[in-house]
């Protein structure tokens, strides 16, 4: 994403230009300081122009979150498919994909999980906020079908796995754990082994 949304704006692509500019603003000043009027000035259009695409600030934030959920879900699904029929590998790779997404898109990640689903604009949030979680459930279902994972309740395994991965990603992007992406990926392999040891059938 460019730091200069004006340079990316072309006639007919104002919606994307506004979304790119909004992410820049969120990164630099936080979502609470996002203003559609200020964003219009930054992009170089009239103050009324953004409202042809977004009803209000919540609608714009919801569109950004929707885009994030879609990209995260697709990336996790691809990681699952590449792992083949190996549920242990799939669980680790899907989790690592989640962590990498957070590191590469921290503003979007915080936005996605900083609001309750009911607070988003339902019209703009056209991708389910649970799309990535559905991939995780598919991985766990595969592991149970193959009798690789222990017979804990599926929902409990899913919540445990999500909590570990989400917590680790949050610690990284908040700077509590100071590692770059390569270092985090190496450390996460160890976390994945610990998680697998807790659920793999003996």
Secondary structure as UniProt FT lines:
FT   HELIX           5..8
FT   TURN            11..12
FT   HELIX           14..29
FT   HELIX           31..33
FT   HELIX           36..43
FT   TURN            47..48
FT   HELIX           49..52
FT   HELIX           57..82
FT   TURN            83..85
FT   HELIX           87..104
FT   HELIX           106..114
FT   HELIX           117..119
FT   TURN            122..124
FT   TURN            129..130
FT   HELIX           131..145
FT   TURN            146..147
FT   HELIX           154..173
FT   TURN            174..175
FT   HELIX           181..199
//
